[in-house]
Amino acid sequence: MASLRRLVWMCRKLAKQHVDDPDVPAAPDGAGGYAKWVQIALILYRVELEKSLRETEDYLNEMPGVLAVFDLNEAPHYSSFCRWKQKYRMRELRRLLRDTAEQAGWSGEAAIDASGFQRDQTSYHYRDRANYSFQSMKTTILIDMNSLAIKDVHFTTQKAWDGHIGMQVFRRNAEDLRVLSADAAYSWSDLREECRSNSTRPLIKHREQTPLQKAHNARMNEDYNQRRMSETGFSQLKEDDGEKLRSRSWHGQFQELTRKCIIHNLTQAAS
């Protein structure tokens, strides 16, 4: 686990690498405006704090050493964090996620797995308007079996089949994969063929309906066992009450979980 101070520096470095003008002052327009790199670094660092918006402002004001890393004398107003979260959409967060996966050590030997995150914070009124009733957000991650770096994420509020999700995630990352490991929920001949056509070895368990499928599974057992590292990755994401989501909207929940994965990668890179 990275110390809070070290994580601050990693958030700052990542944000400055991500923006076009990293040398812009932290608050070029005074207290009312902040540089893009400060906005990105602070919304990421807030994930580790696990505080509400108001609590985040108070907490940072009690941490002058952290504010100094961001070249700030005082914390931004809590309403600024709310605007910044809405400003940086999934496309930009996915870029940050891929960058941090490389920093954490991406080997190309990856596993794909899914788990649920609780959505109890979502209001009943919003559920009726958005026409969904599921209490958990199905989250699928592509995680390196050696470094536990998360390269890609997929979220859904629908009853989507794992095989189709696996194909979508694989196609987005085919160039960076040497091995793809998955359990029998992802057993689909089209996915295996897609892997082989892209020079990726599919370690995807077969549904054991025939003796031949049982034999295939027995041959891959030794290499497949490391796939359980994906469960370790999920347990780390859910540490310290991290299974519950604060955001009320589905798109806010997607972004919240992606930010969690980015911080997970930075923590892995620092460990």
C-alpha positions as CSV (number, residue, x, y, z in Angstrom):
1,M,0.0,0.0,0.0
2,A,1.4,3.4,-1.0
3,S,1.5,6.1,1.6
4,L,-0.9,9.0,1.2
5,R,2.0,11.4,0.6
6,R,3.5,9.2,-2.1
7,L,0.2,8.7,-3.8
8,V,-0.2,12.5,-3.9
9,W,3.0,12.8,-5.9
10,M,1.9,9.9,-8.2
11,C,-1.5,11.6,-8.9
12,R,0.3,14.9,-9.7
13,K,2.8,13.2,-12.0
14,L,0.1,11.2,-13.8
15,A,-2.1,14.4,-14.3
16,K,0.8,16.4,-15.6
17,Q,1.7,13.7,-18.1
18,H,-1.9,13.5,-19.3
19,V,-2.4,17.2,-20.1
20,D,-1.0,19.3,-22.9
21,D,0.2,22.2,-20.7
22,P,1.7,20.6,-17.6
23,D,3.5,23.9,-16.7
24,V,0.4,25.9,-16.2
25,P,0.2,27.3,-12.6
26,A,-2.1,25.4,-10.2
27,A,-4.5,28.3,-9.9
28,P,-3.8,30.6,-12.9
29,D,-7.0,32.6,-12.5
30,G,-6.8,32.9,-8.7
31,A,-9.0,30.9,-6.3
32,G,-11.8,30.7,-8.9
33,G,-9.9,28.7,-11.5
34,Y,-7.6,25.7,-11.4
35,A,-5.3,24.1,-14.0
36,K,-6.5,20.9,-15.7
37,W,-3.7,18.9,-14.1
38,V,-4.8,20.0,-10.6
39,Q,-8.4,19.0,-11.3
40,I,-7.5,15.6,-12.5
41,A,-5.0,14.9,-9.7
42,L,-7.5,16.0,-7.0
43,I,-10.5,14.0,-8.2
44,L,-8.2,10.9,-8.3
45,Y,-6.7,11.6,-4.9
46,R,-10.2,12.0,-3.4
47,V,-10.9,8.3,-4.3
48,E,-8.2,7.3,-1.7
49,L,-9.6,9.6,0.9
50,E,-13.1,8.1,0.6
51,K,-14.7,11.3,1.9
52,S,-17.9,13.2,0.9
53,L,-17.4,16.4,-1.1
54,R,-17.6,18.7,2.0
55,E,-15.4,16.4,4.1
56,T,-12.8,16.3,1.3
57,E,-12.5,20.1,1.4
58,D,-12.2,20.1,5.2
59,Y,-9.7,17.2,5.2
60,L,-7.4,18.8,2.6
61,N,-7.4,22.1,4.5
62,E,-6.0,20.1,7.5
63,M,-3.2,18.7,5.3
64,P,-1.0,21.6,4.3
65,G,1.7,19.2,3.2
66,V,-0.6,17.6,0.6
67,L,-1.8,20.9,-0.6
68,A,1.8,22.0,-1.1
69,V,2.4,19.1,-3.5
70,F,-0.5,20.5,-5.6
71,D,1.0,24.1,-5.3
72,L,-2.2,25.2,-3.4
73,N,-2.6,27.2,-0.2
74,E,-6.1,26.0,0.4
75,A,-8.4,23.3,-0.8
76,P,-10.9,24.1,-3.6
77,H,-14.5,24.6,-2.7
78,Y,-16.4,21.3,-2.4
79,S,-18.7,22.3,-5.3
80,S,-15.6,22.3,-7.6
81,F,-15.0,18.6,-7.0
82,C,-18.6,18.0,-8.2
83,R,-18.1,19.9,-11.4
84,W,-14.8,18.3,-12.1
85,K,-16.2,14.8,-11.7
86,Q,-18.8,15.6,-14.4
87,K,-16.3,17.3,-16.6
88,Y,-13.9,14.3,-17.2
89,R,-15.9,11.6,-19.0
90,M,-15.2,7.9,-19.6
91,R,-13.0,8.4,-22.7
92,E,-10.5,10.4,-20.8
93,L,-10.7,8.2,-17.7
94,R,-10.0,5.1,-19.9
95,R,-6.9,6.8,-21.2
96,L,-5.7,7.4,-17.7
97,L,-6.5,3.8,-16.8
98,R,-4.4,2.4,-19.7
99,D,-1.5,4.7,-18.8
100,T,-1.5,3.6,-15.1
101,A,-1.7,0.0,-16.1
102,E,1.6,0.5,-18.0
103,Q,3.1,2.1,-15.0
104,A,2.1,-0.7,-12.7
105,G,3.7,-3.3,-15.1
106,W,1.6,-4.7,-17.9
107,S,2.9,-8.1,-19.0
108,G,0.2,-9.1,-21.5
109,E,-0.9,-12.1,-19.5
110,A,-4.3,-11.1,-18.4
111,A,-7.5,-12.5,-16.8
112,I,-11.0,-11.3,-17.3
113,D,-13.6,-11.6,-14.5
114,A,-16.7,-9.9,-13.2
115,S,-18.2,-8.9,-9.9
116,G,-20.9,-6.7,-8.5
117,F,-20.8,-3.3,-6.7
118,Q,-23.7,-2.2,-4.6
119,R,-25.8,0.7,-5.9
120,D,-27.8,1.4,-2.7
121,Q,-27.1,5.1,-3.0
122,T,-29.2,5.4,-6.2
123,S,-32.5,7.1,-5.5
124,Y,-35.8,5.2,-6.2
125,H,-37.0,8.1,-8.3
126,Y,-33.9,7.8,-10.6
127,R,-34.4,4.1,-10.9
128,D,-37.9,4.6,-12.1
129,R,-36.9,7.3,-14.6
130,A,-33.9,5.2,-15.9
131,N,-36.0,2.0,-16.0
132,Y,-33.7,-0.3,-14.1
133,S,-34.1,-2.3,-10.9
134,F,-30.7,-4.1,-10.4
135,Q,-29.1,-3.4,-7.0
136,S,-25.6,-4.1,-8.2
137,M,-23.4,-2.8,-11.0
138,K,-21.9,-5.7,-13.0
139,T,-18.2,-4.8,-13.4
140,T,-15.9,-6.7,-15.6
141,I,-12.1,-6.1,-15.4
142,L,-9.1,-7.1,-17.5
143,I,-6.3,-7.5,-15.0
144,D,-2.7,-8.6,-15.4
145,M,-2.1,-11.9,-13.7
146,N,1.4,-10.9,-12.6
147,S,1.2,-7.2,-11.6
148,L,-2.5,-7.0,-10.8
149,A,-2.7,-3.9,-13.1
150,I,-6.2,-3.2,-14.5
151,K,-6.1,-2.3,-18.2
152,D,-9.7,-2.1,-19.0
153,V,-13.2,-2.2,-17.4
154,H,-16.7,-2.8,-18.6
155,F,-19.9,-1.9,-16.8
156,T,-23.5,-2.9,-17.4
157,T,-26.9,-2.6,-15.7
158,Q,-28.4,-5.1,-18.1
159,K,-28.4,-8.9,-18.2
160,A,-25.5,-9.2,-20.6
161,W,-23.8,-12.5,-21.4
162,D,-20.2,-12.8,-20.3
163,G,-19.1,-14.2,-23.6
164,H,-20.2,-11.0,-25.5
165,I,-18.6,-8.8,-22.8
166,G,-15.4,-10.8,-23.1
167,M,-15.3,-10.3,-26.9
168,Q,-15.9,-6.6,-26.5
169,V,-13.1,-6.2,-23.9
170,F,-10.7,-8.4,-25.9
171,R,-11.2,-6.5,-29.1
172,R,-10.3,-3.2,-27.4
173,N,-7.1,-4.7,-26.0
174,A,-6.1,-7.4,-28.5
175,E,-2.7,-5.8,-29.4
176,D,-1.6,-5.8,-25.8
177,L,-2.6,-9.4,-24.9
178,R,-0.4,-12.5,-25.1
179,V,-2.7,-14.7,-22.9
180,L,-6.3,-14.3,-22.0
181,S,-7.6,-16.4,-19.1
182,A,-11.3,-16.7,-18.1
183,D,-13.6,-19.1,-16.4
184,A,-16.4,-21.2,-18.1
185,A,-18.8,-18.3,-18.1
186,Y,-16.8,-16.9,-21.0
187,S,-16.7,-20.2,-22.9
188,W,-17.5,-19.3,-26.5
189,S,-15.9,-20.7,-29.6
190,D,-16.0,-17.3,-31.3
191,L,-14.0,-15.7,-28.5
192,R,-11.4,-18.4,-28.7
193,E,-11.0,-18.1,-32.4
194,E,-10.8,-14.3,-32.1
195,C,-8.0,-14.7,-29.6
196,R,-6.1,-17.1,-31.8
197,S,-6.5,-14.9,-34.9
198,N,-4.8,-12.1,-32.9
199,S,-1.9,-14.4,-31.7
200,T,-3.4,-14.5,-28.1
201,R,-3.5,-17.8,-26.3
202,P,-7.0,-18.4,-24.9
203,L,-7.0,-20.0,-21.5
204,I,-10.8,-20.1,-21.3
205,K,-12.3,-23.0,-19.4
206,H,-14.7,-25.2,-21.3
207,R,-18.1,-26.2,-20.0
208,E,-17.6,-29.8,-19.1
209,Q,-20.3,-31.4,-21.1
210,T,-18.2,-34.0,-22.9
211,P,-15.0,-36.0,-22.1
212,L,-13.1,-34.0,-24.7
213,Q,-14.0,-30.7,-22.9
214,K,-12.9,-32.2,-19.6
215,A,-9.6,-33.2,-21.2
216,H,-9.0,-29.7,-22.5
217,N,-9.6,-28.2,-19.0
218,A,-7.3,-30.7,-17.4
219,R,-4.5,-29.7,-19.8
220,M,-4.8,-26.0,-19.0
221,N,-5.1,-26.3,-15.2
222,E,-1.5,-25.6,-14.4
223,D,-1.5,-22.3,-16.4
224,Y,-5.0,-21.4,-15.5
225,N,-4.6,-21.4,-11.7
226,Q,-3.1,-17.9,-11.8
227,R,-6.4,-16.6,-13.1
228,R,-7.5,-16.4,-9.4
229,M,-5.4,-13.2,-9.2
230,S,-8.4,-11.4,-10.7
231,E,-10.3,-12.2,-7.5
232,T,-7.4,-10.6,-5.5
233,G,-7.8,-7.5,-7.7
234,F,-11.5,-7.3,-6.9
235,S,-10.9,-7.8,-3.2
236,Q,-8.5,-4.8,-3.2
237,L,-11.0,-2.7,-5.0
238,K,-13.6,-3.4,-2.4
239,E,-11.4,-2.8,0.6
240,D,-12.6,-0.4,3.3
241,D,-16.3,-0.4,2.3
242,G,-15.4,0.1,-1.3
243,E,-18.1,-2.2,-2.5
244,K,-20.8,0.6,-2.2
245,L,-21.0,3.3,-4.8
246,R,-21.7,7.0,-3.9
247,S,-22.8,8.2,-7.3
248,R,-26.5,8.1,-7.9
249,S,-26.6,8.0,-11.8
250,W,-25.4,5.1,-13.8
251,H,-22.9,7.2,-15.8
252,G,-21.6,8.6,-12.5
253,Q,-21.1,5.1,-11.2
254,F,-19.2,4.1,-14.3
255,Q,-16.8,7.0,-13.7
256,E,-16.5,6.4,-10.0
257,L,-15.5,2.7,-10.5
258,T,-13.0,3.7,-13.2
259,R,-11.4,6.2,-10.9
260,K,-11.1,3.4,-8.3
261,C,-9.3,1.3,-10.8
262,I,-6.9,4.1,-11.7
263,I,-6.0,4.6,-8.0
264,H,-5.6,0.8,-7.7
265,N,-3.0,0.9,-10.5
266,L,-1.1,3.7,-8.9
267,T,-1.1,1.9,-5.6
268,Q,0.3,-1.3,-7.4
269,A,2.9,0.8,-9.1
270,A,4.0,2.3,-5.8
271,S,4.1,-1.1,-3.9
